[in-house]
Amino acid sequence: MNDENPVQDGTDMLRSIFEMQADLNDHVFVKNDIKAKDGSPLTMREIAEHADAGKLGVNDLPNQWLKRYAEAMAAEFDELRDDVLWKWWSRDQIDLQNIRVELIDILHFLISAMISSGLSAEKVFDIYQQKHSINLTRQDKGYNQASKTEDDNRTIE
């Protein structure tokens, strides 16, 4: 395996992505002098701890950073949408390399938002499995607008 790759054989790749993203964000906070209330550099761990502690008001860290990451994802989705061809009569081709990079940019901000909401890689995997099961059940039962309800989503923990 390449020595420059932080993911080693047998390592949970999702957990590695979460750790790399938290490290990157912490680096950005230091480099841009973004401080916590006590004057120390802000960290993703502090934002996640606030989420876990139920500090969820409009001026609390989780909300502030979730809003920023949502705006960043929206901007990246706009860039992705600009890269996808919509003129069905056109003979142009998509720039798949750039599209893949835009998708990874979106992932960066999505992982940051997940951490800001107090999610860990393990919890994302757990919730994903629960939601996957719900989606399969919905499809098996003929899911449609008339039968749509969020009641089954409320069972996700």
Secondary structure, 3 states (H helix, E strand, C coil): CCCCCCCCCCCCHHHHHHHHHHHHHHHHHHHCCCECCCCCECCHHHHHHHHHCCCCCCCCHHHHHHHHHHHHHHHHHHHHHHHCCCCCCCCCCCCHHHHHHHHHHHHHHHHHHHHHCCCCHHHHHHHHHHHHHHHHHHHHCCCCCCCCCCCHHHHCC
